[in-house]
């Protein structure tokens, strides 16, 4: 909280990098799960989403292995995708991983709600895991695909609470923000509707003064753009 240390997910090295901001030097790399994506700090712990999951596949007896930057990933033999997803808990005093919390597949974005509840977007499971950081237990999981059963999925990739009673989830493949009323981490979290965006939103934030939402769209304005031909 004092800005003296910066923690960075090193996706290709499967580590949490520790940077001293006074000297701008990398002072440590803490081994965690496979292909870490984002870091959230709650109290004295760092929570890191691991897209490739647990190196051992959380005990799954599968023999198929794919690779992530020369690191083996226990994977689905048909799709090549990781069959586990985890969140590493790193004790910032000991500088060591203390636990890996199983969540959905390809966990990516994280968001810490007031009170310390951690939301994790599972991009390849079309879901969001809700973690109680006091117990490090998954208290709830809710789906993000507005049309369950579709072949493409929704790809949740960012999370925001613009106020205490709503959750917004950026769902890239639906070109929208999905809206969910929120009454607490253990209460049912059900889909309410969509806020349309441009093509493939990947990040959402809010203006603290106006309350307006600001959305980054990975593929621009999509069908509303000028006609073009791509060879």
C-alpha positions as CSV (number, residue, x, y, z in Angstrom):
1,X,0.0,0.0,0.0
2,X,3.0,2.4,0.4
3,X,4.1,1.8,-3.2
4,X,7.5,0.5,-2.2
5,X,7.0,-2.9,-4.0
6,X,5.5,-3.8,-7.3
7,X,4.3,-7.4,-7.9
8,X,4.1,-8.6,-11.5
9,X,2.8,-11.8,-13.0
10,X,5.6,-13.2,-15.2
11,X,3.4,-15.3,-17.6
12,X,6.2,-17.0,-19.4
13,X,8.2,-17.8,-16.2
14,X,5.5,-19.1,-13.9
15,X,6.6,-16.7,-11.2
16,X,5.5,-13.7,-9.3
17,X,8.1,-11.0,-9.8
18,X,9.0,-8.6,-6.9
19,X,10.3,-5.2,-8.0
20,X,11.8,-2.7,-5.6
21,X,10.3,0.6,-6.8
22,X,13.0,2.7,-5.0
23,X,15.7,1.2,-7.2
24,X,13.5,-0.2,-10.1
25,X,15.2,-3.6,-9.8
26,X,13.8,-7.1,-9.8
27,X,14.7,-8.5,-6.3
28,X,12.8,-11.9,-6.3
29,X,10.8,-14.3,-8.4
30,X,8.4,-16.5,-6.4
31,X,7.4,-19.8,-8.1
32,X,3.6,-20.2,-8.5
33,X,1.2,-21.9,-11.0
34,X,1.5,-22.1,-14.8
35,X,1.1,-19.0,-16.9
36,X,0.1,-16.5,-14.2
37,X,-2.1,-13.6,-15.5
38,X,-3.1,-11.1,-12.9
39,X,-2.3,-10.1,-9.3
40,X,-4.6,-8.9,-6.6
41,X,-3.3,-7.9,-3.1
42,X,-5.5,-8.5,0.0
43,X,-3.9,-7.9,3.3
44,X,-0.6,-9.7,3.5
45,X,-1.4,-12.1,0.6
46,X,-1.1,-11.8,-3.2
47,X,-3.6,-13.7,-5.2
48,X,-2.5,-14.7,-8.7
49,X,-4.6,-16.2,-11.4
50,X,-2.9,-19.1,-13.2
51,X,-4.2,-19.7,-16.8
52,X,-2.4,-23.0,-17.0
53,X,-3.5,-24.2,-13.6
54,X,-1.5,-26.5,-11.4
55,X,1.7,-28.1,-12.8
56,X,0.5,-31.5,-11.8
57,X,-3.0,-31.1,-12.9
58,X,-4.3,-31.1,-9.3
59,X,-3.9,-34.8,-9.1
60,X,-5.8,-35.6,-12.3
61,X,-4.5,-38.8,-13.8
62,X,-4.2,-37.5,-17.4
63,X,-1.2,-38.4,-19.6
64,X,-1.7,-35.7,-22.2
65,X,0.6,-32.7,-21.8
66,X,0.7,-29.4,-23.8
67,X,3.4,-26.7,-23.4
68,X,3.4,-23.1,-22.2
69,X,6.8,-21.4,-22.8
70,X,8.6,-24.8,-22.2
71,X,6.5,-25.6,-19.1
72,X,4.3,-28.7,-19.2
73,X,0.6,-28.2,-18.9
74,X,-1.8,-31.0,-18.1
75,X,-4.2,-30.6,-21.0
76,X,-7.2,-31.8,-22.9
77,X,-6.0,-34.2,-25.6
78,X,-8.6,-32.9,-28.1
79,X,-8.4,-29.1,-27.6
80,X,-4.9,-28.8,-26.1
81,X,-6.4,-26.5,-23.4
82,X,-5.4,-26.7,-19.7
83,X,-7.7,-29.0,-17.7
84,X,-7.1,-27.1,-14.5
85,X,-7.2,-23.5,-13.4
86,X,-5.9,-22.2,-10.0
87,X,-5.3,-19.0,-8.0
88,X,-2.0,-19.0,-6.1
89,X,-1.9,-17.5,-2.7
90,X,1.4,-16.0,-1.9
91,X,2.4,-14.9,1.6
92,X,4.2,-11.5,1.1
93,X,6.2,-11.9,4.3
94,X,7.7,-15.3,3.6
95,X,7.7,-14.6,-0.2
96,X,6.4,-18.1,-0.8
97,X,3.2,-19.7,-2.3
98,X,1.1,-21.0,0.6
99,X,-1.8,-22.4,-1.3
100,X,-3.4,-23.0,-4.7
101,X,-7.1,-22.5,-4.9
102,X,-8.9,-24.6,-7.7
103,X,-11.2,-22.4,-9.8
104,X,-12.5,-22.7,-13.4
105,X,-10.5,-23.0,-16.6
106,X,-8.1,-20.3,-17.8
107,X,-8.6,-17.9,-14.9
108,X,-7.6,-14.4,-16.0
109,X,-9.0,-11.1,-14.6
110,X,-9.4,-10.5,-10.8
111,X,-11.3,-7.9,-8.8
112,X,-11.3,-7.3,-5.1
113,X,-14.6,-6.1,-3.7
114,X,-15.0,-4.0,-0.6
115,X,-14.6,-6.4,2.4
116,X,-12.0,-8.5,0.6
117,X,-14.1,-10.8,-1.5
118,X,-12.1,-11.8,-4.6
119,X,-13.8,-12.3,-8.0
120,X,-11.9,-14.4,-10.6
121,X,-13.0,-14.5,-14.3
122,X,-12.6,-18.1,-15.7
123,X,-12.3,-17.3,-19.4
124,X,-12.5,-20.9,-20.7
125,X,-15.3,-21.9,-18.3
126,X,-17.6,-18.9,-18.9
127,X,-17.8,-18.4,-15.2
128,X,-16.7,-16.2,-12.3
129,X,-15.4,-17.7,-9.0
130,X,-16.1,-15.9,-5.8
131,X,-13.4,-16.4,-3.1
132,X,-13.6,-15.6,0.5
133,X,-10.0,-14.3,1.2
134,X,-10.5,-14.9,5.0
135,X,-10.7,-18.6,4.4
136,X,-9.4,-18.9,0.8
137,X,-12.5,-20.9,-0.1
138,X,-14.6,-20.6,-3.2
139,X,-17.9,-19.5,-1.8
140,X,-19.8,-19.1,-5.1
141,X,-19.5,-19.5,-8.8
142,X,-21.8,-17.9,-11.4
143,X,-22.0,-18.4,-15.2
144,X,-21.3,-15.6,-17.7
145,X,-22.7,-17.0,-20.9
146,X,-26.0,-15.2,-21.6
147,X,-27.0,-18.0,-23.9
148,X,-25.9,-21.2,-22.2
149,X,-25.0,-24.1,-24.6
150,X,-23.7,-22.0,-27.4
151,X,-20.5,-23.3,-29.1
152,X,-18.5,-20.2,-28.8
153,X,-18.8,-19.3,-25.2
154,X,-18.6,-15.7,-23.8
155,X,-14.9,-15.3,-22.7
156,X,-15.2,-13.3,-19.5
157,X,-12.1,-11.2,-19.3
158,X,-12.6,-8.4,-16.8
159,X,-14.7,-7.6,-13.8
160,X,-15.9,-4.3,-12.1
161,X,-18.3,-3.4,-9.4
162,X,-19.5,0.2,-10.2
163,X,-21.4,0.2,-6.9
164,X,-22.0,-2.1,-4.0
165,X,-25.0,-3.9,-5.5
166,X,-23.9,-4.7,-9.1
167,X,-21.2,-6.7,-10.8
168,X,-20.2,-6.0,-14.4
169,X,-18.3,-8.7,-16.4
170,X,-16.7,-7.9,-19.7
171,X,-17.6,-10.8,-22.1
172,X,-15.5,-10.5,-25.2
173,X,-17.3,-12.8,-27.5
174,X,-20.7,-11.2,-26.9
175,X,-19.5,-7.6,-27.4
176,X,-21.1,-6.6,-24.2
177,X,-20.9,-6.1,-20.4
178,X,-23.0,-8.6,-18.5
179,X,-24.8,-7.2,-15.5
180,X,-25.5,-9.1,-12.3
181,X,-27.2,-7.8,-9.1
182,X,-25.0,-8.5,-6.0
183,X,-26.3,-9.1,-2.5
184,X,-23.2,-10.8,-1.0
185,X,-20.7,-13.5,-1.8
186,X,-22.8,-16.5,-0.7
187,X,-26.1,-15.3,-2.2
188,X,-27.2,-16.4,-5.7
189,X,-25.8,-14.2,-8.4
190,X,-28.0,-14.3,-11.5
191,X,-27.8,-12.7,-14.9
192,X,-29.8,-9.5,-15.4
193,X,-28.9,-8.2,-18.8
194,X,-26.3,-6.8,-21.2
195,X,-24.8,-3.4,-21.9
196,X,-23.7,-3.4,-25.6
197,X,-20.0,-2.4,-26.4
198,X,-18.0,-2.3,-29.5
199,X,-16.1,-5.4,-30.7
200,X,-14.5,-7.7,-28.1
201,X,-14.3,-5.7,-24.9
202,X,-11.4,-6.6,-22.7
203,X,-11.3,-4.0,-19.9
204,X,-13.9,-1.9,-18.1
205,X,-13.3,0.8,-15.5
206,X,-15.5,3.6,-14.2
207,X,-15.0,7.3,-13.8
208,X,-15.2,8.1,-10.0
209,X,-16.6,11.6,-10.7
210,X,-19.2,11.0,-13.4
211,X,-19.9,7.3,-12.9
212,X,-19.5,6.7,-16.6
213,X,-18.1,3.4,-17.8
214,X,-15.0,3.3,-19.9
215,X,-14.5,0.2,-22.0
216,X,-11.5,-0.9,-24.0
217,X,-12.4,-2.9,-27.1
218,X,-9.7,-5.2,-28.5
219,X,-11.1,-5.3,-32.1
220,X,-12.3,-1.7,-32.4
221,X,-15.7,-0.8,-33.7
222,X,-16.3,-4.0,-35.6
223,X,-19.3,-4.1,-38.0
224,X,-19.9,-0.3,-37.6
225,X,-16.5,0.5,-39.1
226,X,-15.7,1.3,-42.7
227,X,-16.0,-1.4,-45.4
228,X,-12.7,-3.1,-45.9
229,X,-11.2,-6.1,-47.7
230,X,-8.6,-8.3,-46.0
231,X,-6.4,-10.6,-48.1
